[in-house]
């Protein structure tokens, strides 16, 4: 795969400051204790800011059953981003063969077989089968708080486009009008939360990175209907980077997972997502690489 050229200046500064640790693979970075402290501080701020909303908190591992991701339609729309988990399940002789190939620098991939799990591409995907298994939604629907590690196969030297990253999401499932009201409410609310830590963002219409010609048509439709909105901030790339997104899925997941409202209608859904590494990078870009010099108000909100 050809990795797109990026301005690596900010990445080099982050590495020189010890905030990010290169691993030798583009988009796969270690994080320092300081970086994690800031990230976890913002994650906790989201928790405090949404506590009164009464969301159900659930956490899933960074892998998801393949059958669930197939059912969601993700593989049809984003095959280029998906990551499957492979493992060795062969004989002792094959294990020796594998070790020999590794030692000799030869290819050993044919000795691995695909497992029944994949790497989670977005924190919200395990929510829909979990909610569906509980039966019809209660009156007023459900609000779920989900946070976790994600993977997308898009190697890049842009520090804001990591292959492995974390997302903190809120997922709303209810009747259409209830979901739309919730979605609309977060357009300004999300900006206010980011502004509280000194990040001035712009809200823009966006689309998901669908694959192929049909995907381009889907992306165009998504933009035209304002189904996906993003709050962007200039981190490192030529154009501002999304650090928060608002997606209105319509009845997509309701249909795929047979989720019904208390009235028996197909449920609609929407999600709010903060990219935790991206927000953290935006904070370092805005306030500098030394957290000791950050504004007192920001330090207080992040627990620094």
N, C-alpha and C positions, 0 to 999 in steps of 0.2 A: 504494500500500500504506500502511495506517495503521501507524505505528511506535508500539509500546507505550510508555506513559509510564514512565520510570524515575527513581529518585533519582540525579541527575547530580552530586551533591556530590563524590564520589570522582573522577569523570572530570574535573571542573573543577580539582581539586587536582593531578591528574596533569598536566594541560595547563599549569597555572600554574607547575609545577615544571620544565616543559620535557621531561618524560619521554615524553609522547605529543603528537603533532602532528596537529591536525584537518585534514581535507582538504575538508570541506564535504559529505561523504557519510557518513551514519550508519553506524558500524561499520567504516569504512575509515580507519585511523589510521597516521600515521608514528610511528616509534619513535626515541628518542634513542640516542646511543652508550652511555650509562649503562644504559638499559633493555636494549639488545642484549647488553651485557657480562654482565648478570645472567642473561638468558635463555640465552646460550651457555654460561655457567658451569653452569647446572642441566643443560642438554643434555649437557655433558661429564661431569657427575656420574652421570647415567643410564648413559652409556657405561662409566664405571669400575665402577659397581655391578653391571653385567651382563656384564662382560668374561669372567668365568670360565664363563658359560653356553654359550659357544661359538656364538653366533648368527652367521649369515651376514649381512654388512652389504651393503645395496644401497640406492641412492638413485635415485629417478625424478624427472622434471620435474613441475611443478605442473599439467600437463595430461595427460589420459588419452584413448585412443581411444574414441570414442563407442560403438563396437560392444562393447568390453569392459564399459563401464558398463551398457549395455543387458542384456548377458548376466548381470551380477551381480544383477539385480533391483532395483537402486537406483532407477531411474526409476519403477518401479511402486509403490515404497514411499514415496519422498521426492521427488515431482516439484516440490514447492514450494521445495525447497532447491537443486535442480540449476542449474548455470550452463553454458550452451552458448557456444562461441566462434564468433562471426560475423566475416566479413571481406569486403572489397570485391574483386570479381573481374570488374568490368564493363569497358566500353569507355572510350575517352578522353572521348567526349561525356558519358557517365554520370559520369565523374570530375569534369568541369567542373560538371555539374549538382549533384553532391554538395557541392563546394566552395561553390557559390552558395547552396545551402540552409543550409549551416553558417554562412556569413557573415550570412545573413538570419535566423538563429534558427529555421528551419523544420525539420520532421522529415525525416530522411534514412535512416531505418532500412530502408526498402524496397529500398535500393541495396546492402544487405549480404546475404550468403547464409551459411547455416550451414556450418561446416567439419566435418571428420571427427574433431574432438577436442572434449572438454569440460574444464571446470576440475575438478581432482581434489577430491572432497568429503571424503575421509579418506585418510590416508597409506597405509593397507593395501590399497586396492583394486587397484593394479597388481601386487601380490604374487601373487594367485591365478592369473591367466593365465600369469605367468612361471613359477611352480612347476609348473603343469599341463603346460607345454611341455617340461619336463624328463623327463616320464614318471612312473612310479610312485615314491612316496617311498622313501627308503632305510629299512632297519630302524631303528626308533626315531623316524622322522619327521624333520621339519625345523623349525628355529627361525630366524626372519628378523628382523633389525633394520632398521627402515625409518623415515625421518624426512623431513619435507618440508612444503611450503606447501599449504594446503587452502582451499577456498572453499565457503561455504554462503550462500544468499541469504536472510538473515534480519536486515534492518537493525534496529539497536537503539542507544539511547543508553547502554546498559549497557556499560562498557568491557570486561567479561569476555565479551561476545557480539559478537565482531568477525566481519565477513563474510570477511575474509582473515586466516588464522592458521596456525600451525605445530603439527604433532603429531610426537611421537616415540613409535613403537610397536614392540612385539615381537609377532610373529605365530607361533603354534604350530600346526603341522599334523601330525597323527599319528592313531593309533587313538583311539577314544573315551576309554578309561580314561586313556591317557597325557595327552590334552588336558585332561581333567577334573582330574587331579592337578596339572598345571602351573597351570591356572586357579586352583585352590584355594590353591596355594602363594603366589600373588601378592596374595591378600587382605590378609594381614598384612605381607608383604614390601614392598608398595607404601606402606603406612602408615608403616613404619619408615624408608623412604627419605625420604618427605616430612617426617617428624618430625626427621630428622637436620639439616634446615635450618630447624627451628623451626615447622613447619606441623602443627598438631594437627588431624587430619581425622576425619570420621565415615564409616563405610562404610554405604551405603544401597542398597536395591534400586531399580532404575530401568528406564526403557524408552526406546527411540528415538522420535523425533518422527514416527511414521508418519502418513500423510495419510489423511483421510477416515474414514468409518464403519468400513470394514474395518480400517483402520489402528488405530483405537481398540481393536478386538478383538485385533489382533496385539500391541499394547502391553500390554494386560491379561494376555495369555498369557505374554509375556516377563517381566513382573513376577512372576506366579504361579510360574514355573519358576526364578526367580532367574538368568536367562540373562545379565542385564546388572546389574553392580554398579558403583557410583560412590563415589569418595572426594570428599567435599564440604567446602568451606571458605567462610566468609562474606566475600565480596569487596565487592560493591556492591549486589546485588539484595536484595529482601526475604527471600528464602530462600537458604541456602547454595548456592554454585555448584560444579558438578562440575569438579575439576581433574585427576582420574585416572579412567579407566574400565576395566572388565574385561568383555569380551563373549565369551560362549560361543555360537558360531554353529551348534552341532550339525553336521549334515552339509550345511548349506545351500550353502557354497561348494564342497564336495567334489562335490555333485551338479551344480551349475551349470557347473563347469569340468572335471568328470570327473577329479578328483584321487583317486588310489587309493593305499592303503598298500602296503607290500611284500608283504602277504598277499592283495592283490587286493580288499580291502574299500574301500568309500567312505570317504574320509578325513574326519575331523572337524577343526574349527579353533576357535581362540580368539585374542583379541588383547588386549594391554595397551596403553593409550594415555595419555600425559601431554600435556595441552594446555599447550604451552610458554608462550604469552602468559598464560594463566590462572595458571599456577604463578608466573610472574614478578609478575603483579599481586597475587597472594596474599602474596608475599614483601614487596612494598612496603606492603601493607595491614598486615601483621603487624609489620614492623620499622621502618617509617617511610620517608619519601621520600628521605632522605639516607643513602646506603649507607655513608658514613664512620662512621655511628653504629651500624651493625649489630653484633651479637655477633661476637666474633673467630672463634668456631668456624664460624659460618655463612659469614663472609667467606672463611675459609680453604677450606672445601669448594667454594665457588663461584669461587675464584680471584680475588677482588676485592682 
